[in-house]
């Protein structure tokens, strides 16, 4: 299904697309301000402040920033290592900005990869993410299990000569479901995650366990089922030695019997998609 058709589907999808576009606008605005000496914590704060200035009051998770070899999750062993540090950005260094705002009850979770100056290796990683986007969509439309698709992504990464770095995330997830969140005057966070969003994910997990599916897309047995209809934030993450790159965006899965309508990316007007189209 084309993005033009998707726009006509529902106000619900428009709401999710708008907050995803807002998050990517934030990523591009913050990336343009990065310079040598900025720390990961400062970059995360810049994302928070930009989004709050644009009306965001709740989060699926607070913004992250990773610089240098931390873009490849080098040495990551425990969840606390994902949180922003005092690592300073240097010329020629790769970076990833990752944020998951909730706006007007709609959730987005995006990842933006960049580099402070030209780097052929980083440019190659970004270009080599393109076939992963096509592969994931194709195999979701074929109704393969989440676990099978995960393994297909793994095999493609191996053929490309890269390491799978999304396996370093908790539960090794490449994606998770996102949903509407009730708007609240007070939106507390817990360990960097929005409480309302955590409640929603827990509810999905409970219902899914009962019905034989999981809101987490992982390499494990609990993901051995076809994609559940809904919205999934998908983030294939490539690593090569001390350099990592990823994208993260929303994939829409439906129960339509028409393959093209059964799954589609929510929006094709995103920085990484434009970059591929322009051959950059």
C-alpha positions as CSV (number, residue, x, y, z in Angstrom):
1,X,0.0,0.0,0.0
2,X,1.3,3.4,-0.8
3,X,1.7,6.2,1.7
4,X,-0.9,8.2,-0.2
5,X,-3.5,5.5,0.5
6,X,-2.3,5.1,4.1
7,X,-3.0,8.8,4.7
8,X,-6.6,8.2,3.8
9,X,-7.1,5.2,6.1
10,X,-7.9,6.9,9.4
11,X,-7.3,9.9,11.7
12,X,-5.7,7.3,14.0
13,X,-2.9,6.6,11.5
14,X,-2.5,10.3,10.7
15,X,-1.9,10.9,14.4
16,X,0.8,8.4,14.6
17,X,2.4,9.6,11.4
18,X,2.4,13.2,12.7
19,X,4.2,12.4,15.9
20,X,6.7,10.2,14.1
21,X,7.4,13.2,11.7
22,X,7.7,15.5,14.7
23,X,10.3,13.1,16.3
24,X,12.3,13.0,13.0
25,X,12.1,16.8,12.8
26,X,13.6,17.0,16.3
27,X,16.4,14.5,15.3
28,X,17.3,16.6,12.3
29,X,17.2,19.9,14.2
30,X,19.4,18.5,17.0
31,X,21.8,16.8,14.6
32,X,22.3,20.1,12.9
33,X,23.4,21.7,16.2
34,X,25.9,19.0,17.2
35,X,29.5,19.9,17.3
36,X,32.8,18.7,18.9
37,X,32.6,18.6,22.6
38,X,28.9,18.1,23.0
39,X,28.2,15.2,25.3
40,X,25.6,12.4,25.0
41,X,23.7,13.9,28.0
42,X,23.6,17.3,26.4
43,X,22.3,15.8,23.1
44,X,19.6,13.9,25.0
45,X,18.6,17.1,26.8
46,X,18.5,19.0,23.5
47,X,16.0,16.4,22.2
48,X,13.9,16.7,25.4
49,X,13.8,20.5,25.3
50,X,13.0,20.6,21.5
51,X,10.1,18.2,21.9
52,X,8.7,19.9,25.0
53,X,8.8,23.2,23.1
54,X,6.7,21.5,20.5
55,X,4.1,20.2,23.0
56,X,5.4,16.8,24.1
57,X,4.6,16.0,27.7
58,X,4.8,12.2,27.8
59,X,7.2,9.5,26.6
60,X,7.4,5.9,25.6
61,X,11.0,6.5,26.6
62,X,13.1,9.6,27.2
63,X,15.6,10.5,24.5
64,X,18.9,8.6,24.1
65,X,22.1,9.6,22.4
66,X,25.1,7.4,21.6
67,X,28.4,8.6,20.2
68,X,31.5,6.8,18.8
69,X,31.8,3.1,19.5
70,X,28.7,3.4,21.7
71,X,26.7,3.5,18.4
72,X,27.7,-0.2,18.1
73,X,26.9,-0.9,21.8
74,X,30.5,-1.8,22.3
75,X,30.8,-3.6,25.6
76,X,27.2,-3.1,26.6
77,X,26.2,-5.7,29.2
78,X,23.6,-4.1,31.4
79,X,20.6,-1.8,30.6
80,X,22.1,1.1,32.5
81,X,24.8,1.4,29.7
82,X,22.2,2.5,27.3
83,X,21.6,5.8,29.1
84,X,23.4,8.9,28.0
85,X,26.9,9.5,29.4
86,X,29.5,12.3,29.4
87,X,31.1,10.8,26.2
88,X,32.0,13.8,24.0
89,X,31.4,14.0,20.3
90,X,34.5,14.4,18.1
91,X,35.0,15.3,14.5
92,X,34.4,12.2,12.2
93,X,32.5,10.4,15.0
94,X,29.2,8.6,14.3
95,X,26.2,9.3,16.5
96,X,22.6,7.9,17.0
97,X,19.7,9.9,18.4
98,X,16.8,7.8,19.6
99,X,13.6,9.2,21.0
100,X,10.0,8.0,21.7
101,X,7.7,10.9,22.4
102,X,3.9,10.6,23.0
103,X,1.9,13.6,21.6
104,X,-1.8,13.9,21.9
105,X,-2.0,10.3,22.9
106,X,0.0,9.0,19.9
107,X,3.3,7.3,20.2
108,X,6.4,7.3,18.0
109,X,9.8,5.6,18.5
110,X,12.5,6.7,16.1
111,X,16.3,6.3,15.6
112,X,18.4,8.7,13.6
113,X,22.0,7.9,12.6
114,X,24.5,10.5,11.6
115,X,28.2,11.3,11.6
116,X,30.0,14.5,12.5
117,X,31.7,14.9,9.1
118,X,32.1,12.5,6.2
119,X,33.0,8.8,7.0
120,X,32.9,6.2,4.1
121,X,32.3,3.3,6.5
122,X,29.3,5.0,8.2
123,X,27.9,6.0,4.8
124,X,28.1,2.3,3.7
125,X,26.3,1.1,6.8
126,X,23.5,3.6,6.2
127,X,23.2,2.5,2.6
128,X,23.2,-1.1,3.6
129,X,20.2,-0.6,5.8
130,X,18.0,-0.1,2.8
131,X,17.6,-3.8,1.9
132,X,16.6,-4.6,5.5
133,X,13.6,-2.3,5.2
134,X,12.5,-4.1,2.0
135,X,13.1,-7.5,3.5
136,X,11.2,-6.9,6.7
137,X,8.2,-5.6,4.7
138,X,8.2,-8.4,2.3
139,X,8.4,-11.2,4.9
140,X,5.7,-9.5,7.1
141,X,3.4,-9.5,4.1
142,X,4.2,-13.2,3.6
143,X,3.0,-13.8,7.1
144,X,6.2,-15.4,8.3
145,X,6.7,-15.6,12.0
146,X,8.4,-12.7,13.8
147,X,11.2,-15.1,14.8
148,X,11.7,-16.2,11.1
149,X,11.9,-12.6,10.0
150,X,14.4,-11.9,12.7
151,X,16.6,-14.7,11.5
152,X,16.3,-13.5,7.9
153,X,17.6,-10.1,9.0
154,X,20.4,-11.8,10.8
155,X,21.4,-13.7,7.7
156,X,21.4,-10.6,5.6
157,X,23.6,-8.8,8.1
158,X,26.1,-11.7,8.0
159,X,26.1,-11.6,4.2
160,X,26.8,-7.9,4.4
161,X,29.7,-8.5,6.8
162,X,28.0,-6.8,9.8
163,X,27.1,-7.7,13.4
164,X,23.5,-7.6,14.7
165,X,23.5,-4.9,17.3
166,X,19.8,-4.9,18.1
167,X,20.5,-8.2,19.8
168,X,22.1,-6.2,22.5
169,X,18.8,-4.6,23.4
170,X,16.8,-6.1,26.3
171,X,15.3,-9.4,25.1
172,X,17.2,-8.9,21.9
173,X,14.3,-7.1,20.3
174,X,14.3,-5.7,16.7
175,X,10.8,-4.2,17.3
176,X,8.0,-3.7,19.7
177,X,4.3,-2.7,19.4
178,X,3.2,0.9,20.0
179,X,-0.3,2.0,20.9
180,X,-2.4,5.0,21.9
181,X,-1.7,6.3,25.4
182,X,-4.3,8.2,27.5
183,X,-3.3,11.8,27.9
184,X,-2.6,12.7,31.5
185,X,-1.9,16.1,33.1
186,X,1.0,14.4,34.9
187,X,3.1,11.9,32.9
188,X,5.7,10.3,35.2
189,X,8.6,8.2,34.0
190,X,10.2,5.1,35.6
191,X,13.8,4.3,34.7
192,X,13.5,6.5,31.6
193,X,10.2,5.0,30.4
194,X,6.8,6.6,30.5
195,X,4.6,4.9,33.1
196,X,1.5,5.0,30.9
197,X,3.3,3.4,28.0
198,X,4.8,0.7,30.2
199,X,1.3,-0.1,31.5
200,X,0.1,-0.4,27.9
201,X,3.0,-2.7,26.9
202,X,2.4,-4.8,30.0
203,X,-1.3,-5.1,29.1
204,X,-0.3,-6.2,25.6
205,X,2.1,-8.8,27.0
206,X,-0.6,-10.2,29.3
207,X,-3.2,-10.4,26.5
208,X,-0.7,-11.7,24.1
209,X,0.5,-14.4,26.5
210,X,-3.1,-15.6,26.8
211,X,-3.7,-15.5,23.0
212,X,-0.3,-16.8,21.9
213,X,1.5,-13.7,20.7
214,X,4.0,-11.2,22.1
215,X,4.4,-7.4,21.7
216,X,8.1,-7.9,21.6
217,X,9.7,-9.0,18.3
218,X,12.7,-11.1,19.4
219,X,14.8,-14.2,18.3
220,X,13.1,-16.2,21.1
221,X,10.3,-18.8,21.1
222,X,7.7,-16.3,22.4
223,X,8.0,-14.5,19.1
224,X,7.4,-17.6,17.1
225,X,4.1,-16.3,15.6
226,X,3.0,-14.1,12.7
227,X,3.0,-10.4,13.2
228,X,0.0,-9.2,15.3
229,X,-2.1,-6.5,13.6
230,X,-1.2,-3.1,15.0
231,X,1.7,-0.7,14.9
232,X,5.3,-1.9,15.3
233,X,8.4,0.3,15.9
234,X,11.1,-1.6,14.0
235,X,14.8,-0.9,14.4
236,X,17.4,-3.0,12.5
237,X,20.8,-2.0,13.9
238,X,24.0,-2.8,12.0
239,X,27.5,-2.8,13.6
240,X,31.0,-3.0,12.3
241,X,33.7,-2.9,14.9
242,X,33.3,0.5,16.6
243,X,30.6,1.9,14.2
244,X,26.9,1.4,14.4
245,X,23.9,2.6,12.4
246,X,20.2,2.0,12.4
247,X,16.8,3.4,11.5
248,X,13.6,3.1,13.6
249,X,10.1,3.7,12.3
250,X,6.6,2.5,12.4
251,X,5.4,-0.5,10.4
252,X,1.6,-0.9,10.2
253,X,0.3,-4.5,10.2
254,X,-3.4,-5.3,9.3
255,X,-5.5,-8.4,9.0
256,X,-6.2,-7.7,5.3
257,X,-6.0,-10.6,2.8
258,X,-4.5,-8.3,0.2
259,X,-0.7,-8.6,0.6
260,X,-0.1,-4.9,-0.2
261,X,-2.7,-3.8,2.4
262,X,-1.6,-6.4,5.0
263,X,1.5,-4.4,5.9
264,X,3.1,-1.0,5.0
265,X,5.5,1.5,6.4
266,X,3.6,4.3,7.9
267,X,5.5,7.0,6.1
268,X,8.1,7.0,3.3
269,X,9.0,10.7,3.7
270,X,11.7,10.1,6.3
271,X,15.4,11.1,6.4
272,X,16.9,7.7,5.7
273,X,14.4,6.9,2.9
274,X,15.0,10.3,1.3
275,X,18.8,9.6,1.6
276,X,18.5,6.3,-0.3
277,X,16.3,7.8,-3.0
278,X,18.8,10.6,-3.5
279,X,21.7,8.0,-3.6
280,X,23.5,9.7,-0.7
